[in-house]
């Protein structure tokens, strides 16, 4: 079964947590199973999915990788561009 997930924008920890939880449940993994695969505690995953607490970037990236999710950083389309002032 092929599942295509569209690109979503993450504006905060709750958005990231929701995306991780949705990807985990689509793959029919429990929190315990994903935590074991990522070599983190279930509490880390609970905090991450709940958008609360402090979770290291390393652990978050491990979990994203296991769920085949990419973290992409890009400039906002509606931000004004700095002008070239020369010099």
C-alpha positions as CSV (number, residue, x, y, z in Angstrom):
1,X,0.0,0.0,0.0
2,X,1.5,3.3,-1.1
3,X,0.7,6.3,1.1
4,X,1.6,9.8,-0.1
5,X,1.8,12.5,2.4
6,X,1.8,16.0,1.3
7,X,4.2,18.6,2.5
8,X,3.1,20.4,5.7
9,X,4.5,23.4,7.3
10,X,5.6,23.2,10.9
11,X,5.0,26.3,13.0
12,X,5.6,24.9,16.4
13,X,6.1,21.8,18.5
14,X,2.5,20.7,18.4
15,X,2.6,20.7,14.6
16,X,5.7,18.6,14.6
17,X,4.2,16.2,17.1
18,X,1.0,15.8,15.1
19,X,3.0,15.0,12.0
20,X,5.1,12.4,13.8
21,X,2.0,10.8,15.4
22,X,0.2,10.6,12.1
23,X,3.2,9.0,10.3
24,X,3.6,6.5,13.2
25,X,0.0,5.5,13.2
26,X,-0.1,5.2,9.3
27,X,2.8,2.7,9.7
28,X,0.8,0.9,12.4
29,X,3.6,1.3,15.0
30,X,2.9,1.8,18.7
31,X,4.8,4.4,20.6
32,X,6.8,1.6,22.3
33,X,7.8,0.0,19.0
34,X,8.9,3.3,17.5
35,X,10.8,4.3,20.6
36,X,12.6,0.9,20.6
37,X,13.6,1.3,17.0
38,X,14.9,4.8,17.7
39,X,16.6,3.7,20.9
40,X,14.8,6.4,22.9
41,X,12.4,6.1,25.8
42,X,8.7,6.1,25.3
43,X,8.6,9.3,27.3
44,X,10.7,11.0,24.7
45,X,8.3,10.0,22.0
46,X,5.3,11.0,24.1
47,X,6.8,14.5,24.7
48,X,7.6,14.9,21.0
49,X,4.1,13.8,19.8
50,X,2.4,15.9,22.5
51,X,4.4,19.0,21.5
52,X,5.6,19.5,25.0
53,X,8.8,19.3,27.0
54,X,12.3,19.3,25.7
55,X,13.5,16.7,23.2
56,X,16.9,16.8,21.7
57,X,17.2,17.6,18.0
58,X,19.2,14.4,17.6
59,X,16.3,12.3,19.0
60,X,13.7,14.1,16.9
61,X,15.8,13.6,13.7
62,X,16.2,9.9,14.5
63,X,12.5,9.5,14.8
64,X,11.8,11.5,11.6
65,X,14.3,9.3,9.8
66,X,12.7,6.1,11.0
67,X,9.3,7.4,9.8
68,X,10.8,8.3,6.4
69,X,10.1,12.0,7.0
70,X,12.4,14.8,6.0
71,X,13.1,18.0,7.8
72,X,13.4,20.8,5.2
73,X,14.3,24.3,6.0
74,X,13.4,26.9,3.4
75,X,12.8,30.6,3.3
76,X,9.3,31.8,3.7
77,X,7.6,32.8,0.4
78,X,6.0,35.9,1.9
79,X,9.1,37.3,3.6
80,X,10.6,40.5,2.1
81,X,14.0,39.9,0.5
82,X,16.9,42.0,1.8
83,X,17.9,44.6,-0.8
84,X,21.4,44.7,-2.2
85,X,22.9,47.9,-0.8
86,X,26.2,47.5,-2.6
87,X,29.3,48.4,-0.9
